Amino acid sequence: MDAPWDHTWPDLTDVPAQWKANSKLSVPFSKLSFSEKTMEALHLHIDSVGLDCQRFNHSAEGQCMAFKLLSSLGLHIPDEIQHDVHSKYSICSTDRKEVKGKIGWENVTCISWIKIVSTHDEMDKNSKKMLCIDKIAGIFDHTEACESLLEMDHNPQIGLHPEIRTFALSLMKLQVPITQLQQRCHEFAKDKFGDAPGNTHHQFILNDHETTSLYRMYFAKLGVPQHSAAEENLEKWFRSLNPSPPDSALTDACLYYKHCGEDPSDCFIIIISTPEQ
């Protein structure tokens, strides 16, 4: 994958900047999950040193400088700059796509934090692709204790490679049984990436946790609620009065339905006959 600064940048001269030259920098205290001790050190640093801030115009040169700074700081932007598991930063708050993760480094009360202000294409309702970076601010330098850490004290969370995720979802659409899904994805990953379990950006192994997550995401898109109990979903789909299934074929296939009552002796009964049967 090419570095972002190697891309050909579109003409963004008409895109308004998301910052004002004389605007005062603010610290998003409510967004920072800092301990009381870290907060004290943070206030001391702000009073004595101040905050780092770099603003960027929308020219190709300006955006190249912004992306190079992000890369040098070890930062990532979902769908723009890949996350390196060695990074000592993780996303704690965003007003865009929710992407959070845990890093593998020990908490040594480092006061470093960074806020990125960017402009996105609001006309693109699906992805709202990022157009440019307007400002990078915060405390860029890590504390001495943080800098001295060379090894992680636990394994970081590493996301599944996008190609393997796409392949797994395609198998789900074909109704491949879960017992075969991981094996098929393992064969796909081995053919694509060899025997390596992953790299510094993604893992190549579809584990049980990722499989469950993918199934939840897939069925959520089909209209199956993921945060309600199974019996609540079934009652909503097969009740005699105003059933609301994710697919009308469920209503047509249901020959008999009895919901499970609160009495321990009550039982759930459903009889389904599909056209194939």
VODRENDO-417683 format. One record per residue (C-alpha): residue in three letters; y negated, z, x negated. Coordinates in nm, 3 decimals, decimal comma. Layout:
residues N
atom residu ala | Y Y | Z Z | X X
...
END
This chain:
residues 277
atom residu met | Y 0,000 | Z 0,000 | X 0,000
atom residu asp | Y -0,340 | Z -0,094 | X -0,133
atom residu ala | Y -0,598 | Z 0,176 | X -0,195
atom residu pro | Y -0,859 | Z 0,196 | X 0,085
atom residu trp | Y -1,138 | Z 0,104 | X -0,156
atom residu asp | Y -0,960 | Z -0,223 | X -0,237
atom residu his | Y -0,999 | Z -0,341 | X 0,123
atom residu thr | Y -1,256 | Z -0,593 | X 0,243
atom residu trp | Y -1,507 | Z -0,392 | X 0,444
atom residu pro | Y -1,662 | Z -0,531 | X 0,765
atom residu asp | Y -2,040 | Z -0,552 | X 0,811
atom residu leu | Y -2,137 | Z -0,208 | X 0,942
atom residu thr | Y -2,511 | Z -0,227 | X 0,890
atom residu asp | Y -2,571 | Z -0,202 | X 1,266
atom residu val | Y -2,355 | Z 0,107 | X 1,307
atom residu pro | Y -2,580 | Z 0,415 | X 1,341
atom residu ala | Y -2,533 | Z 0,693 | X 1,087
atom residu gln | Y -2,387 | Z 1,021 | X 1,212
atom residu trp | Y -2,622 | Z 1,237 | X 1,006
atom residu lys | Y -2,992 | Z 1,296 | X 0,959
atom residu ala | Y -3,148 | Z 1,317 | X 0,617
atom residu asn | Y -3,311 | Z 1,656 | X 0,680
atom residu ser | Y -3,031 | Z 1,810 | X 0,885
atom residu lys | Y -2,917 | Z 2,157 | X 0,775
atom residu leu | Y -2,556 | Z 2,205 | X 0,674
atom residu ser | Y -2,361 | Z 2,450 | X 0,883
atom residu val | Y -2,033 | Z 2,627 | X 0,821
atom residu pro | Y -1,769 | Z 2,598 | X 1,100
atom residu phe | Y -1,668 | Z 2,963 | X 1,074
atom residu ser | Y -1,473 | Z 2,955 | X 1,403
atom residu lys | Y -1,254 | Z 2,673 | X 1,270
atom residu leu | Y -1,166 | Z 2,842 | X 0,940
atom residu ser | Y -0,857 | Z 3,063 | X 0,947
atom residu phe | Y -0,988 | Z 3,285 | X 0,667
atom residu ser | Y -0,916 | Z 3,653 | X 0,614
atom residu glu | Y -1,200 | Z 3,905 | X 0,610
atom residu lys | Y -1,179 | Z 3,918 | X 0,229
atom residu thr | Y -1,201 | Z 3,538 | X 0,203
atom residu met | Y -1,498 | Z 3,532 | X 0,441
atom residu glu | Y -1,682 | Z 3,780 | X 0,222
atom residu ala | Y -1,621 | Z 3,561 | X -0,084
atom residu leu | Y -1,729 | Z 3,256 | X 0,116
atom residu his | Y -2,063 | Z 3,412 | X 0,216
atom residu leu | Y -2,122 | Z 3,523 | X -0,143
atom residu his | Y -2,060 | Z 3,170 | X -0,270
atom residu ile | Y -2,293 | Z 3,017 | X -0,009
atom residu asp | Y -2,571 | Z 3,264 | X -0,094
atom residu ser | Y -2,541 | Z 3,214 | X -0,470
atom residu val | Y -2,429 | Z 2,850 | X -0,509
atom residu gly | Y -2,472 | Z 2,680 | X -0,173
atom residu leu | Y -2,264 | Z 2,403 | X -0,021
atom residu asp | Y -2,156 | Z 2,067 | X -0,155
atom residu cys | Y -2,259 | Z 1,765 | X 0,049
atom residu gln | Y -2,245 | Z 1,392 | X -0,004
atom residu arg | Y -2,367 | Z 1,138 | X 0,252
atom residu phe | Y -2,266 | Z 0,773 | X 0,247
atom residu asn | Y -2,428 | Z 0,460 | X 0,381
atom residu his | Y -2,222 | Z 0,198 | X 0,559
atom residu ser | Y -2,224 | Z -0,060 | X 0,280
atom residu ala | Y -1,902 | Z -0,158 | X 0,105
atom residu glu | Y -2,018 | Z 0,027 | X -0,206
atom residu gly | Y -2,096 | Z 0,342 | X -0,009
atom residu gln | Y -1,759 | Z 0,346 | X 0,165
atom residu cys | Y -1,574 | Z 0,286 | X -0,162
atom residu met | Y -1,749 | Z 0,593 | X -0,305
atom residu ala | Y -1,650 | Z 0,797 | X 0,002
atom residu phe | Y -1,282 | Z 0,704 | X -0,017
atom residu lys | Y -1,267 | Z 0,764 | X -0,391
atom residu leu | Y -1,416 | Z 1,112 | X -0,342
atom residu leu | Y -1,158 | Z 1,192 | X -0,072
atom residu ser | Y -0,879 | Z 1,075 | X -0,301
atom residu ser | Y -1,007 | Z 1,280 | X -0,596
atom residu leu | Y -1,022 | Z 1,591 | X -0,376
atom residu gly | Y -0,666 | Z 1,538 | X -0,255
atom residu leu | Y -0,769 | Z 1,490 | X 0,107
atom residu his | Y -0,611 | Z 1,265 | X 0,367
atom residu ile | Y -0,712 | Z 1,103 | X 0,693
atom residu pro | Y -0,433 | Z 1,022 | X 0,943
atom residu asp | Y -0,367 | Z 0,647 | X 0,961
atom residu glu | Y -0,619 | Z 0,584 | X 0,678
atom residu ile | Y -0,524 | Z 0,783 | X 0,368
atom residu gln | Y -0,167 | Z 0,909 | X 0,334
atom residu his | Y -0,106 | Z 1,281 | X 0,296
atom residu asp | Y 0,021 | Z 1,390 | X -0,044
atom residu val | Y 0,245 | Z 1,697 | X -0,013
atom residu his | Y 0,099 | Z 1,830 | X -0,340
atom residu ser | Y -0,243 | Z 1,863 | X -0,177
atom residu lys | Y -0,378 | Z 2,214 | X -0,127
atom residu tyr | Y -0,556 | Z 2,111 | X 0,194
atom residu ser | Y -0,429 | Z 2,073 | X 0,549
atom residu ile | Y -0,608 | Z 1,971 | X 0,868
atom residu cys | Y -0,705 | Z 2,280 | X 1,067
atom residu ser | Y -0,933 | Z 2,120 | X 1,328
atom residu thr | Y -1,021 | Z 1,771 | X 1,447
atom residu asp | Y -1,179 | Z 1,611 | X 1,751
atom residu arg | Y -0,952 | Z 1,310 | X 1,714
atom residu lys | Y -0,574 | Z 1,277 | X 1,712
atom residu glu | Y -0,426 | Z 1,624 | X 1,670
atom residu val | Y -0,250 | Z 1,627 | X 1,335
atom residu lys | Y -0,182 | Z 1,962 | X 1,178
atom residu gly | Y 0,052 | Z 2,072 | X 0,905
atom residu lys | Y 0,144 | Z 2,361 | X 0,681
atom residu ile | Y 0,110 | Z 2,336 | X 0,306
atom residu gly | Y 0,359 | Z 2,482 | X 0,061
atom residu trp | Y 0,111 | Z 2,679 | X -0,149
atom residu glu | Y 0,069 | Z 3,055 | X -0,163
atom residu asn | Y -0,242 | Z 3,189 | X 0,008
atom residu val | Y -0,463 | Z 3,329 | X -0,268
atom residu thr | Y -0,778 | Z 3,354 | X -0,050
atom residu cys | Y -0,928 | Z 3,030 | X -0,181
atom residu ile | Y -1,268 | Z 2,962 | X -0,022
atom residu ser | Y -1,254 | Z 2,584 | X -0,050
atom residu trp | Y -1,296 | Z 2,394 | X 0,277
atom residu ile | Y -1,419 | Z 2,045 | X 0,357
atom residu lys | Y -1,564 | Z 1,880 | X 0,666
atom residu ile | Y -1,552 | Z 1,504 | X 0,707
atom residu val | Y -1,784 | Z 1,326 | X 0,950
atom residu ser | Y -1,675 | Z 0,973 | X 1,038
atom residu thr | Y -1,760 | Z 0,693 | X 1,284
atom residu his | Y -1,487 | Z 0,544 | X 1,504
atom residu asp | Y -1,457 | Z 0,235 | X 1,718
atom residu glu | Y -1,499 | Z 0,369 | X 2,073
atom residu met | Y -1,424 | Z 0,025 | X 2,214
atom residu asp | Y -1,067 | Z 0,061 | X 2,089
atom residu lys | Y -0,935 | Z 0,296 | X 2,358
atom residu asn | Y -0,590 | Z 0,326 | X 2,201
atom residu ser | Y -0,641 | Z 0,416 | X 1,837
atom residu lys | Y -1,021 | Z 0,449 | X 1,810
atom residu lys | Y -0,987 | Z 0,321 | X 1,455
atom residu met | Y -1,214 | Z 0,474 | X 1,197
atom residu leu | Y -1,497 | Z 0,242 | X 1,091
atom residu cys | Y -1,660 | Z 0,441 | X 0,813
atom residu ile | Y -1,716 | Z 0,783 | X 0,656
atom residu asp | Y -2,063 | Z 0,928 | X 0,703
atom residu lys | Y -2,052 | Z 1,265 | X 0,531
atom residu ile | Y -1,825 | Z 1,488 | X 0,324
atom residu ala | Y -1,942 | Z 1,849 | X 0,297
atom residu gly | Y -1,816 | Z 2,199 | X 0,227
atom residu ile | Y -1,698 | Z 2,374 | X -0,089
atom residu phe | Y -1,524 | Z 2,119 | X -0,307
atom residu asp | Y -1,409 | Z 2,349 | X -0,589
atom residu his | Y -1,105 | Z 2,574 | X -0,561
atom residu thr | Y -1,112 | Z 2,931 | X -0,687
atom residu glu | Y -0,972 | Z 3,011 | X -1,028
atom residu ala | Y -0,668 | Z 3,178 | X -0,872
atom residu cys | Y -0,599 | Z 2,868 | X -0,665
atom residu glu | Y -0,645 | Z 2,632 | X -0,958
atom residu ser | Y -0,393 | Z 2,833 | X -1,161
atom residu leu | Y -0,117 | Z 2,775 | X -0,905
atom residu leu | Y 0,115 | Z 2,504 | X -1,036
atom residu glu | Y 0,422 | Z 2,548 | X -0,816
atom residu met | Y 0,454 | Z 2,582 | X -0,439
atom residu asp | Y 0,614 | Z 2,901 | X -0,313
atom residu his | Y 0,786 | Z 2,730 | X -0,016
atom residu asn | Y 0,868 | Z 2,380 | X 0,103
atom residu pro | Y 0,581 | Z 2,196 | X 0,274
atom residu gln | Y 0,609 | Z 2,010 | X 0,603
atom residu ile | Y 0,660 | Z 1,640 | X 0,539
atom residu gly | Y 0,642 | Z 1,388 | X 0,820
atom residu leu | Y 0,904 | Z 1,123 | X 0,885
atom residu his | Y 0,829 | Z 0,779 | X 0,741
atom residu pro | Y 0,661 | Z 0,559 | X 1,008
atom residu glu | Y 0,917 | Z 0,279 | X 0,968
atom residu ile | Y 1,207 | Z 0,519 | X 1,027
atom residu arg | Y 1,024 | Z 0,673 | X 1,323
atom residu thr | Y 0,971 | Z 0,326 | X 1,476
atom residu phe | Y 1,336 | Z 0,237 | X 1,417
atom residu ala | Y 1,454 | Z 0,561 | X 1,579
atom residu leu | Y 1,236 | Z 0,502 | X 1,885
atom residu ser | Y 1,375 | Z 0,149 | X 1,918
atom residu leu | Y 1,727 | Z 0,294 | X 1,923
atom residu met | Y 1,627 | Z 0,542 | X 2,191
atom residu lys | Y 1,501 | Z 0,258 | X 2,408
atom residu leu | Y 1,847 | Z 0,100 | X 2,369
atom residu gln | Y 1,996 | Z 0,435 | X 2,481
atom residu val | Y 2,183 | Z 0,489 | X 2,156
atom residu pro | Y 2,360 | Z 0,829 | X 2,182
atom residu ile | Y 2,207 | Z 1,113 | X 1,984
atom residu thr | Y 2,537 | Z 1,150 | X 1,797
atom residu gln | Y 2,480 | Z 0,802 | X 1,649
atom residu leu | Y 2,102 | Z 0,812 | X 1,613
atom residu gln | Y 2,081 | Z 1,009 | X 1,289
atom residu gln | Y 2,361 | Z 0,809 | X 1,126
atom residu arg | Y 2,198 | Z 0,476 | X 1,217
atom residu cys | Y 1,863 | Z 0,600 | X 1,084
atom residu his | Y 2,030 | Z 0,723 | X 0,764
atom residu glu | Y 2,180 | Z 0,377 | X 0,707
atom residu phe | Y 1,844 | Z 0,214 | X 0,779
atom residu ala | Y 1,663 | Z 0,446 | X 0,534
atom residu lys | Y 1,921 | Z 0,395 | X 0,262
atom residu asp | Y 1,895 | Z 0,018 | X 0,294
atom residu lys | Y 1,515 | Z 0,038 | X 0,293
atom residu phe | Y 1,442 | Z 0,315 | X 0,041
atom residu gly | Y 1,766 | Z 0,381 | X -0,146
atom residu asp | Y 1,916 | Z 0,728 | X -0,187
atom residu ala | Y 1,586 | Z 0,915 | X -0,225
atom residu pro | Y 1,531 | Z 1,183 | X 0,044
atom residu gly | Y 1,159 | Z 1,103 | X 0,049
atom residu asn | Y 0,842 | Z 1,069 | X -0,156
atom residu thr | Y 0,514 | Z 1,259 | X -0,186
atom residu his | Y 0,398 | Z 1,127 | X 0,152
atom residu his | Y 0,700 | Z 1,104 | X 0,384
atom residu gln | Y 1,062 | Z 1,208 | X 0,426
atom residu phe | Y 1,333 | Z 0,948 | X 0,475
atom residu ile | Y 1,585 | Z 1,175 | X 0,651
atom residu leu | Y 1,584 | Z 1,213 | X 1,029
atom residu asn | Y 1,675 | Z 1,581 | X 1,065
atom residu asp | Y 1,755 | Z 1,775 | X 1,382
atom residu his | Y 1,395 | Z 1,893 | X 1,424
atom residu glu | Y 1,254 | Z 1,540 | X 1,401
atom residu thr | Y 1,523 | Z 1,408 | X 1,636
atom residu thr | Y 1,432 | Z 1,665 | X 1,900
atom residu ser | Y 1,062 | Z 1,591 | X 1,853
atom residu leu | Y 1,117 | Z 1,216 | X 1,893
atom residu tyr | Y 1,324 | Z 1,261 | X 2,208
atom residu arg | Y 1,053 | Z 1,480 | X 2,359
atom residu met | Y 0,787 | Z 1,226 | X 2,273
atom residu tyr | Y 0,995 | Z 0,938 | X 2,408
atom residu phe | Y 1,076 | Z 1,105 | X 2,739
atom residu ala | Y 0,719 | Z 1,229 | X 2,777
atom residu lys | Y 0,610 | Z 0,864 | X 2,772
atom residu leu | Y 0,863 | Z 0,798 | X 3,048
atom residu gly | Y 0,696 | Z 1,064 | X 3,260
atom residu val | Y 0,935 | Z 1,353 | X 3,198
atom residu pro | Y 0,734 | Z 1,677 | X 3,156
atom residu gln | Y 0,821 | Z 1,858 | X 2,834
atom residu his | Y 0,664 | Z 2,196 | X 2,905
atom residu ser | Y 0,832 | Z 2,281 | X 3,236
atom residu ala | Y 1,183 | Z 2,409 | X 3,299
atom residu ala | Y 1,462 | Z 2,159 | X 3,369
atom residu glu | Y 1,520 | Z 2,300 | X 3,717
atom residu glu | Y 1,151 | Z 2,253 | X 3,799
atom residu asn | Y 1,167 | Z 1,888 | X 3,696
atom residu leu | Y 1,486 | Z 1,829 | X 3,896
atom residu glu | Y 1,338 | Z 1,991 | X 4,206
atom residu lys | Y 1,029 | Z 1,770 | X 4,174
atom residu trp | Y 1,241 | Z 1,455 | X 4,137
atom residu phe | Y 1,510 | Z 1,512 | X 4,401
atom residu arg | Y 1,352 | Z 1,733 | X 4,669
atom residu ser | Y 1,381 | Z 1,590 | X 5,021
atom residu leu | Y 1,009 | Z 1,612 | X 5,089
atom residu asn | Y 0,789 | Z 1,385 | X 4,878
atom residu pro | Y 1,013 | Z 1,348 | X 4,571
atom residu ser | Y 0,827 | Z 1,240 | X 4,258
atom residu pro | Y 1,073 | Z 1,110 | X 3,997
atom residu pro | Y 0,968 | Z 0,928 | X 3,677
atom residu asp | Y 1,166 | Z 0,627 | X 3,806
atom residu ser | Y 1,227 | Z 0,535 | X 4,170
atom residu ala | Y 1,583 | Z 0,438 | X 4,076
atom residu leu | Y 1,664 | Z 0,810 | X 4,061
atom residu thr | Y 1,578 | Z 0,849 | X 4,429
atom residu asp | Y 1,790 | Z 0,546 | X 4,523
atom residu ala | Y 2,085 | Z 0,677 | X 4,321
atom residu cys | Y 2,083 | Z 1,031 | X 4,460
atom residu leu | Y 2,344 | Z 1,079 | X 4,736
atom residu tyr | Y 2,319 | Z 1,458 | X 4,763
atom residu tyr | Y 2,102 | Z 1,727 | X 4,605
atom residu lys | Y 2,100 | Z 2,106 | X 4,638
atom residu his | Y 1,865 | Z 2,308 | X 4,421
atom residu cys | Y 1,975 | Z 2,626 | X 4,255
atom residu gly | Y 1,851 | Z 2,938 | X 4,436
atom residu glu | Y 1,757 | Z 3,272 | X 4,287
atom residu asp | Y 2,084 | Z 3,441 | X 4,382
atom residu pro | Y 2,328 | Z 3,459 | X 4,086
atom residu ser | Y 2,599 | Z 3,308 | X 4,305
atom residu asp | Y 2,387 | Z 3,004 | X 4,391
atom residu cys | Y 2,471 | Z 2,680 | X 4,216
atom residu phe | Y 2,299 | Z 2,350 | X 4,153
atom residu ile | Y 2,464 | Z 2,041 | X 4,303
atom residu ile | Y 2,370 | Z 1,677 | X 4,263
atom residu ile | Y 2,571 | Z 1,363 | X 4,341
atom residu ile | Y 2,448 | Z 1,039 | X 4,189
atom residu ser | Y 2,589 | Z 0,692 | X 4,227
atom residu thr | Y 2,437 | Z 0,408 | X 4,025
atom residu pro | Y 2,462 | Z 0,039 | X 4,126
atom residu glu | Y 2,711 | Z -0,014 | X 3,844
atom residu gln | Y 2,939 | Z 0,243 | X 4,001
END
